Amino acid sequence: MAIAIPTDVKTSDERFDRTATTTCGYCGVGCRLETRASGGRIVSIGPALDGPANEGHTCLKGRFAHGFTRSPDRLRTPLIREDGELRPATWEEALDRIVAELERIKGAHGADALAGLASSRATNEDCYAMTRLMRAAVGTNNIDNCSRVCHSPTSFALRKSFGLSGATGSFTDLDQAEVALLLGVNPTQGHPVVGARIKQAALRGCKLITIDPRRIELADYGQVHLAPRPGTNAAVVLGLCHVVRRDGMLDEGFIAARTEGYEALEELLAGYDPQAVEEVTGIPAADLEAAAHLYGEAGSGSLLWGLGVTEHKYGSEVVQLLCNLAMMTGKVGKPGSALLPLRGQNNVQGSSDMGALPDTYTAYRSVEDEEVAASFEAAWGAPLSRRKGLTIPQMFDAAVAGELKAMYIFGEDIAQTDPDTAHVIAALESLEFVVCQEIFPNETTKFADVVLPASAFLEKEGTFINAERRFQIVEPAIDPPGEARTDFEIIGEVCRRLGHETGWRSPWDALDEIARLTPEYAGVSRARLGRQGLQWPVRPDGTDSPTLYDTVFDRPGGRGHFAALPYKAPGDAADQDFPLILVTGRILQHYNAGTMTRRTGNATLVDRDLLEIHPLDAERLWVKDGDRVSVRSRVGRIEIEAKVTERIEPGHVFTTFHFPETRTNLLVGQSADVNTSCPEYKVIAVDVRPMSEEPAFIPVVADVS
Amino acid sequence: MTTVSVDGVEVEVAAGTTILEAAQLAGRWVPTVCYDERQAPFGACRVCMVGVVGSPKPLPACTTPCRDGMEIETEEPTARRVSRAVVELVLSELPEAPAPHTELAQVAERLAVGEPRWGGAVHRRDDDLRHPYLALRHELCISCGRCVRACDEVQGAFALTATGRGFEANIAAGLDAGFEESSCVSCGACADTCPTDAISEISLVKRLKGA
């Protein structure tokens, strides 16, 4: 509804010389933003009142954390390594070096000795261009993107259970849900605009069930909070399913008409009564039962999860179990009953949808599918490999083994964010040639032979896909600084110089090509996306799909699949040497590796990573609030400041990974999801000790008088 | 459905629709100051007064629901006089005219309210510029409550409160210790909704001051 005087009067005033409506490039919520710039710098950003995901709201990252775009240390010219040092270079020099090295290595070792990374921070068109660079211009399927290390288990499991790799509904389902169950997700920190939406829903009467080893803020607004031991999510969900079945809360009609495989699950569930689950998870049986009844008895209920589910050894299986829970109670494909994975990055959904994966083209169609591969061969005019490529962790292994010789890394700081930092660095050091396409020097560019200055989300055009499967338009608010270029332009130029002409004049040509080659996105076009975007699948006439599976699932036979998957212990466990379990995650003020937010006023609000520790553990270890502590795991050691808080359970500690000086990921080992190799960032056995052993209290000596 | 006429334009509206919403559907302008579509109607400022045939006095458009057959006159003289007087009184308390881009300035301009006729006390200057992003200039606060409601109803941080009474009425972040010492999550919803720039982005304040 239009209002008499737009709240957003600031867009049309003379303080600004350039305005645009774009889509936020921080988390996966997909807030639409109004940007206002003056003299080539962003001056102010506000929310678009008609943004479907944000409805006139943003968080402090989307609204305020834009100053990084003109930070003095932004990469403004290409750099090439000479005598061991990176020096400024011209684009000609940099591109010549890239082409010469890629061709040399391909000639000597074959195309599969090269690998590329697309970025979940970049646009669909950038990612798609990157797949074309690796597949058509280089000739390998060695392409992956950073969703590997966050939501690949979600994608895998949703395809197994329901058919399509995306949320089953929209954020608006949260406004209608009678109950929302949050597992391993902390939206008021990680996805603040959805967090605010859930909080408002709770204040209006929506009941919340929060399940997290930490007492997250939304737990204070909910009915039941369950704090399982890290790594025991599967037992929690199986326990919920057990109670739903035992206490007659099944939607038997739905199970009979819409699903398959229930019998096998039923048999498995027998072993997960609340007492058995309490043994494994530490959750009181009565609390588990209360949660199961809240969800099971509600007329509508939505499930939300995040990296607290996926970044585990059996993360993908837990997502399948969540799908079971929804199907048992018939809570899928209806208003208020949606499964909403909260995607970590702005385009986690899109980068994978675009086929920036070693085994699929767009819309998750296998590289081994002859018909699909042939359609891309025809469109691209190049022979394409039918052999699956390497995932990110496999790339590192292959590099260390000497099989992979070169990497083209676009928009990912692998030396900061990937697990087992020492192994990543060994891989980078083993490579003969490394290209980084980046906006800032980072931990990974220290190993690069060529660094290309690229563009931030506020400087490019194209589309992102948010956590609701919504394609949304990205428009430039300002131009890239100095000699920096847009990623789309750079990748197209590299293709051209490798002898592969894309024929694209702009990202919109690439979007048209994606729509032409992908039935699920057939009706997507720049004009149709407009201000509101479209949720895939989009039919050729432009009809989109806010809700999936209202009548059938997208699987053979149209039935949803129950997966009978038992609980299995996580990859790491506390023992005498490493008695605490570390969970890692992020906070409101910063974003992942902090590349952007650390270069804004957000760093004034929060300037360091902290280790959260329960008062009981702190007292036992003689750690006071604000003390520096040493944290040692089986693979590494860091030093960090302690924060004593009751938000965390005894036996667990928590920290973020936003500041490179902390190097949290030195502690993370090689344990990873069994199906997708997403690293187990959430269960790390550690030993915490104070750096200096000052007693935090004076021990009371027994009174013997 | 309910049918009402707004300045002679007939519109059909759902039950519970307010006069303000009906006027918007009819494409007619009603001045507002304390209204924001993202928040529940508040009815505090008395600027959205309209005439309704048969009503002995003007009614606030933002909180009055439509009744079937209602004849609404957005520019009814008494209502308009009240709106102007309210805006003029609000302006008279400010130590400086609100910046031209603000909603208050634009409403004043459209209602042709010029320099207030009344002198007398104006708000004491009191600027809190401690937060990295948010400036709080108490002297520009008109106590419309939009920031408090944005914080409560949109964000849910409950960081802002209305303080003082009468001429001293204002807002406070937390217990008046500033945004950073409150439960503020720095989302900026308050700055976004503020119709006078009493809360605004600090970068824009610095620009205004030429820094």
Contacts between the chains, C-beta under 8 A, distances in Angstrom:
chain1	res1	chain2	res2	distance
A	1	B	21	6.5
A	1	B	24	6.2
A	1	B	25	8.0
A	1	B	37	6.2
A	2	B	24	5.8
A	3	B	24	6.6
A	3	B	32	7.6
A	3	B	35	7.2
A	3	B	36	7.8
A	3	B	37	5.0
A	4	B	20	7.5
A	4	B	23	7.7
A	4	B	24	6.6
A	4	B	29	5.2
A	4	B	30	5.4
A	4	B	31	6.9
A	4	B	32	5.5
A	4	B	35	7.8
A	5	B	29	8.0
A	5	B	31	8.0
A	5	B	32	7.0
A	5	B	103	5.7
A	5	B	106	5.7
A	5	B	107	6.6
A	5	B	110	7.9
A	7	B	36	5.9
A	7	B	37	7.5
A	7	B	38	7.9
A	7	B	103	7.1
A	7	B	192	7.0
A	7	B	193	6.3
A	9	B	101	5.8
A	9	B	102	7.5
A	9	B	103	6.2
A	9	B	106	6.1
A	10	B	101	5.7
A	13	B	100	7.2
A	13	B	101	3.9
A	15	B	101	6.9
A	15	B	204	7.2
A	15	B	207	6.9
A	43	B	203	6.5
A	43	B	204	6.9
A	43	B	207	7.2
A	44	B	201	5.6
A	44	B	203	6.9
A	44	B	204	6.0
A	46	B	188	8.0
A	46	B	192	5.5
A	47	B	192	6.6
A	49	B	37	7.2
A	49	B	38	7.6
A	55	B	38	7.1
A	56	B	37	7.5
A	56	B	38	4.7
A	56	B	154	7.5
A	56	B	192	7.9
A	57	B	38	7.3
A	57	B	154	5.3
A	57	B	155	7.1
A	57	B	187	7.2
A	57	B	189	6.1
A	58	B	187	6.7
A	58	B	188	7.0
A	59	B	185	7.4
A	59	B	187	5.2
A	60	B	133	6.9
A	60	B	185	6.8
A	60	B	186	3.8
A	60	B	187	5.7
A	60	B	188	6.5
A	63	B	133	7.9
A	63	B	187	7.0
A	63	B	188	4.5
A	63	B	192	7.8
A	64	B	132	7.9
A	64	B	133	4.5
A	64	B	186	6.9
A	64	B	188	6.3
A	64	B	201	7.5
A	188	B	185	7.7
A	192	B	185	6.9
A	192	B	187	6.7
A	196	B	154	6.6
A	196	B	155	5.0
A	196	B	156	5.3
A	196	B	187	7.5
A	199	B	156	3.9
A	200	B	153	6.9
A	200	B	154	7.6
A	200	B	156	5.8
A	203	B	156	6.9
A	588	B	185	6.1
A	589	B	186	7.5
A	601	B	132	3.2
A	601	B	133	5.5
A	602	B	132	7.6
A	604	B	132	4.2
A	605	B	132	6.4
A	605	B	180	7.2
A	605	B	186	6.5
